[in-house]
Amino acid sequence: MMDKHAIVIVTYNRSALLRECLEAVESQTLPFDRIVVVDNASTDDTWQLLEKKRQDPRYVIRREKENIGGSGGFAHGVREAYETGARWVTIIDDDAILTENFLEKLDQAAEADGGRYLCYAGVPLTDGIRLGHRRQVTGGLIKKERPVPMEAYQEERFLCDIASFCGLMVHRDVIEKIGYPQEAFFIWYDDTEYCLRIREETEIVNINGAVIHHKVPPAKPTKSFVSWKDYYGIRNRLWMAKKHYGMATALYIGAKKILRCLAECLRSLFRGNFGEVPKELALYFRAMRDGFSGKLGISERYYPGRMK
């Protein structure tokens, strides 16, 4: 008999959060049939925690040989879940703590809709609703992504074009047609790009009674004003915009990035951080070059811990 629900969780060096995340997943009023966990080569005690879970037949555990980023983890995890035969695949990060009736709420909505929609999402809360998690695409020649307004969350549901990988449930028929998340992004914008592909097959329905507590960790200060993550954010956004929105939108975003780069360089000069300017210029140049040319994948220069 085909499993109805599988969940995909990607984790890296956050065993305490993962433990809480798994407890919430296991406590659902409507249980998941399969729990797929992708460990991105964690160096803390994550693997010891997951080894104990192997005794539970619901678990499918995959340990990567190296950190392939959230994008790689989600791509591999969704593939694993799809190959279990699950009808629905829910995608979350290890800092997403599901309320106990989260899956039940989404399942009830899908059953009531009778196959009209093939993708559902819930509401992530971090000190209230973070509007950027659910967005609409607007505009003509130049596309823009706008957060769904707060008043929409007062309704039972709403439709959106983009939902983050914080409680996104996708039907296997959609996965069969569009494939898996973009592994070559490494981090950032993989959920946006995947949703733009999903929207070619179905609308995305947000069910406001399905709630996730999104425990985003505090940002860590860095010595540099730009970090290795910015390279992937700029590159991936430009590549995604060029593919899904067209060159005009990509050029518009590129122009805004150039202005931002100049502003950051001026700020570094004003503060006397002269050594930061070459780093910032190099990162923006490489990210924009690679985004427009389609050079994706892991960058050795901007791999975590290697940026100087």
C-alpha positions as CSV (number, residue, x, y, z in Angstrom):
1,M,0.0,0.0,0.0
2,M,1.3,3.4,-1.0
3,D,2.4,5.7,1.9
4,K,0.2,8.9,2.0
5,H,2.6,11.3,3.8
6,A,6.3,11.7,3.9
7,I,8.3,14.6,5.4
8,V,11.8,15.8,4.5
9,I,14.1,17.4,7.0
10,V,17.5,18.7,6.2
11,T,19.9,19.3,9.1
12,Y,23.4,20.5,9.8
13,N,25.1,20.8,13.2
14,R,21.9,21.7,15.1
15,S,21.2,18.5,17.1
16,A,19.2,20.3,19.8
17,L,16.9,21.9,17.2
18,L,16.7,18.6,15.3
19,R,15.7,16.7,18.4
20,E,12.8,19.2,19.0
21,C,11.9,19.1,15.4
22,L,11.6,15.3,15.3
23,E,9.6,15.2,18.5
24,A,7.1,17.5,16.9
25,V,7.0,15.4,13.8
26,E,6.5,12.2,15.7
27,S,3.7,13.8,17.8
28,Q,1.4,14.7,14.9
29,T,-2.3,13.9,15.4
30,L,-2.1,12.5,11.8
31,P,1.2,10.6,11.7
32,F,3.7,10.8,8.9
33,D,4.2,7.4,7.2
34,R,7.9,8.2,6.4
35,I,10.3,10.6,8.0
36,V,13.3,11.4,5.7
37,V,16.2,13.1,7.4
38,V,19.2,14.3,5.4
39,D,22.3,15.0,7.5
40,N,24.7,17.4,5.7
41,A,27.8,15.8,7.2
42,S,27.3,17.3,10.7
43,T,30.2,17.4,13.0
44,D,28.3,17.6,16.3
45,D,26.2,14.7,17.8
46,T,23.6,14.8,15.1
47,W,24.6,11.4,13.8
48,Q,24.4,9.8,17.2
49,L,20.8,11.1,17.5
50,L,19.9,9.8,14.1
51,E,21.5,6.4,14.6
52,K,19.0,5.8,17.4
53,K,16.1,6.6,15.1
54,R,17.1,3.9,12.6
55,Q,15.2,1.4,14.8
56,D,12.0,3.2,13.9
57,P,10.7,1.8,10.5
58,R,9.2,5.2,9.6
59,Y,12.7,6.7,9.3
60,V,14.8,7.0,6.1
61,I,18.1,8.5,7.1
62,R,20.7,9.8,4.6
63,R,24.1,11.1,5.7
64,E,26.0,13.1,3.1
65,K,29.8,12.7,2.7
66,E,30.2,16.5,2.8
67,N,28.1,19.6,3.4
68,I,26.2,20.0,0.1
69,G,24.1,22.9,1.5
70,G,20.4,23.1,2.1
71,S,19.7,23.0,-1.6
72,G,21.5,19.8,-2.1
73,G,20.0,18.3,1.1
74,F,16.4,19.2,-0.1
75,A,17.1,17.8,-3.6
76,H,18.3,14.5,-2.2
77,G,15.6,14.4,0.5
78,V,12.7,15.0,-1.8
79,R,14.0,12.3,-4.1
80,E,14.3,9.9,-1.3
81,A,10.7,10.7,-0.2
82,Y,9.4,10.4,-3.7
83,E,11.0,7.0,-4.1
84,T,9.3,5.7,-1.0
85,G,6.0,6.1,-3.0
86,A,4.5,8.8,-0.7
87,R,1.6,10.6,-2.2
88,W,2.4,13.9,-0.4
89,V,5.9,15.2,0.5
90,T,6.2,17.9,3.2
91,I,9.4,19.9,3.3
92,I,10.9,21.6,6.4
93,D,14.2,22.7,7.9
94,D,15.4,21.4,11.2
95,D,14.4,24.7,12.9
96,A,10.7,24.3,11.9
97,I,8.7,23.0,14.9
98,L,5.3,21.7,13.7
99,T,2.2,22.2,15.9
100,E,0.7,18.9,16.6
101,N,-2.2,19.2,14.1
102,F,-0.2,20.7,11.3
103,L,-0.3,17.7,9.0
104,E,-3.9,17.0,9.9
105,K,-4.9,20.5,8.9
106,L,-3.2,20.3,5.5
107,D,-4.5,16.8,4.9
108,Q,-8.1,17.9,5.7
109,A,-7.8,20.8,3.2
110,A,-6.4,18.5,0.5
111,E,-9.2,16.0,1.0
112,A,-11.9,18.6,1.0
113,D,-10.5,20.1,-2.3
114,G,-10.7,16.7,-3.9
115,G,-7.5,17.1,-6.0
116,R,-8.2,20.7,-7.2
117,Y,-4.8,21.8,-5.8
118,L,-1.6,19.8,-5.5
119,C,0.5,22.0,-3.2
120,Y,-0.3,23.3,0.3
121,A,1.6,25.3,2.9
122,G,1.1,26.5,6.5
123,V,2.0,29.6,8.5
124,P,5.5,30.0,10.0
125,L,5.7,32.0,13.1
126,T,8.8,33.7,14.5
127,D,7.8,36.4,16.9
128,G,4.7,36.7,14.8
129,I,4.1,36.2,11.1
130,R,7.1,36.7,8.9
131,L,5.4,37.9,5.7
132,G,8.4,37.1,3.4
133,H,7.7,33.4,3.7
134,R,4.6,33.6,1.5
135,R,4.8,35.9,-1.6
136,Q,3.0,36.8,-4.8
137,V,4.6,37.6,-8.2
138,T,3.5,40.9,-9.7
139,G,4.5,43.1,-12.6
140,G,4.7,42.8,-16.4
141,L,8.0,43.2,-18.1
142,I,9.8,43.5,-14.7
143,K,8.6,40.9,-12.2
144,K,8.6,41.6,-8.4
145,E,7.9,39.4,-5.5
146,R,5.6,40.9,-2.9
147,P,4.7,39.5,0.5
148,V,1.1,38.3,0.9
149,P,-0.5,41.1,3.0
150,M,-1.2,40.5,6.7
151,E,-5.0,40.7,6.2
152,A,-4.9,37.5,4.1
153,Y,-3.8,35.6,7.2
154,Q,-7.2,36.5,8.8
155,E,-9.0,34.2,6.3
156,E,-9.1,30.4,6.3
157,R,-6.8,30.2,3.4
158,F,-5.2,32.2,0.5
159,L,-3.3,31.4,-2.7
160,C,0.3,32.4,-3.2
161,D,3.0,32.0,-5.9
162,I,6.0,31.3,-3.6
163,A,6.2,29.6,-0.2
164,S,9.4,28.8,1.6
165,F,10.6,25.3,2.6
166,C,9.1,25.9,6.0
167,G,6.0,23.7,5.8
168,L,5.5,23.1,2.1
169,M,3.5,20.0,1.1
170,V,3.7,18.9,-2.6
171,H,1.9,16.1,-4.3
172,R,3.9,13.4,-6.0
173,D,2.3,14.1,-9.4
174,V,3.9,17.5,-9.3
175,I,7.3,16.1,-8.3
176,E,7.0,13.6,-11.1
177,K,6.6,16.4,-13.7
178,I,9.0,19.1,-12.4
179,G,11.6,17.0,-10.6
180,Y,13.5,18.0,-7.5
181,P,14.7,21.2,-5.9
182,Q,17.7,22.9,-7.6
183,E,20.7,21.1,-6.0
184,A,23.3,23.3,-7.6
185,F,22.1,26.4,-5.7
186,F,23.9,25.2,-2.5
187,I,21.8,27.6,-0.3
188,W,19.2,30.2,-0.8
189,Y,16.4,30.7,-3.4
190,D,16.0,26.9,-3.9
191,D,12.5,27.1,-2.4
192,T,11.6,30.2,-4.5
193,E,12.8,28.5,-7.7
194,Y,11.0,25.3,-6.9
195,C,7.7,27.1,-6.3
196,L,8.0,28.8,-9.6
197,R,8.1,25.4,-11.2
198,I,5.3,24.1,-9.0
199,R,3.1,27.0,-10.2
200,E,3.4,25.7,-13.7
201,E,1.4,22.7,-12.5
202,T,-0.8,23.9,-9.6
203,E,-1.7,26.8,-7.4
204,I,-0.2,26.9,-3.9
205,V,-2.8,27.1,-1.1
206,N,-1.8,28.4,2.3
207,I,-3.9,27.0,5.1
208,N,-3.8,29.5,8.0
209,G,-4.8,27.0,10.7
210,A,-1.6,24.9,10.0
211,V,1.1,26.6,12.1
212,I,4.8,26.1,12.4
213,H,7.0,27.7,15.0
214,H,10.1,28.7,13.1
215,K,13.0,28.9,15.5
216,V,15.5,31.0,13.5
217,P,18.8,31.2,15.3
218,P,20.3,34.7,15.9
219,A,22.6,35.9,13.2
220,K,26.3,35.5,13.9
221,P,28.6,38.5,13.4
222,T,31.3,38.1,10.8
223,K,34.5,40.0,10.3
224,S,33.5,40.8,6.7
225,F,30.6,43.0,5.8
226,V,29.7,40.4,3.1
227,S,29.7,36.7,3.8
228,W,30.0,33.6,1.7
229,K,26.2,33.3,1.8
230,D,25.9,36.5,-0.2
231,Y,27.6,35.0,-3.2
232,Y,25.0,32.3,-3.5
233,G,22.1,34.7,-2.7
234,I,23.1,37.1,-5.5
235,R,24.1,34.4,-8.0
236,N,21.0,32.2,-7.5
237,R,18.6,35.1,-7.6
238,L,20.0,36.4,-10.9
239,W,19.9,32.9,-12.4
240,M,16.4,32.3,-11.2
241,A,15.1,35.6,-12.4
242,K,16.7,35.2,-15.9
243,K,15.1,31.7,-16.2
244,H,11.7,32.3,-14.8
245,Y,11.0,36.1,-15.2
246,G,13.2,37.0,-18.2
247,M,16.3,39.1,-18.9
248,A,14.6,42.4,-18.2
249,T,13.9,41.4,-14.6
250,A,17.4,39.9,-14.2
251,L,19.0,43.1,-15.4
252,Y,16.8,45.2,-13.1
253,I,17.9,43.0,-10.1
254,G,21.5,43.2,-11.3
255,A,21.4,47.0,-11.4
256,K,20.1,47.1,-7.8
257,K,22.9,44.7,-6.7
258,I,25.5,47.0,-8.3
259,L,24.1,50.0,-6.3
260,R,24.1,47.9,-3.1
261,C,27.7,46.9,-3.8
262,L,28.7,50.5,-4.2
263,A,26.9,51.5,-1.0
264,E,28.6,48.7,1.0
265,C,32.0,49.7,-0.4
266,L,31.5,53.3,0.5
267,R,30.4,52.3,4.0
268,S,33.5,50.2,4.4
269,L,35.7,53.1,3.3
270,F,33.9,55.5,5.6
271,R,34.5,53.1,8.6
272,G,38.2,52.7,7.6
273,N,37.8,49.0,6.7
274,F,39.8,49.4,3.5
275,G,40.6,45.7,3.3
276,E,36.9,44.8,2.9
277,V,36.4,46.7,-0.3
278,P,38.3,44.3,-2.6
279,K,36.4,41.4,-1.0
280,E,33.1,43.0,-1.6
281,L,33.9,44.0,-5.2
282,A,35.2,40.5,-6.0
283,L,32.2,38.7,-4.4
284,Y,29.6,40.9,-6.3
285,F,31.5,40.5,-9.6
286,R,31.8,36.8,-9.3
287,A,28.2,36.3,-8.2
288,M,26.8,38.4,-11.0
289,R,29.0,36.9,-13.6
290,D,28.1,33.4,-12.5
291,G,24.4,34.1,-12.2
292,F,24.1,35.6,-15.7
293,S,26.3,32.9,-17.2
294,G,24.6,30.0,-15.4
295,K,27.6,28.8,-13.5
296,L,26.0,27.1,-10.5
297,G,27.3,24.5,-8.0
298,I,29.5,24.8,-5.0
299,S,32.1,27.5,-5.2
300,E,35.4,26.6,-3.6
301,R,36.1,30.2,-2.9
302,Y,32.8,30.7,-1.2
303,Y,32.4,27.4,0.6
304,P,31.6,27.8,4.3
305,G,34.8,28.7,6.3
306,R,37.0,29.3,3.2
307,M,36.2,33.0,2.4
308,K,39.1,35.2,3.5
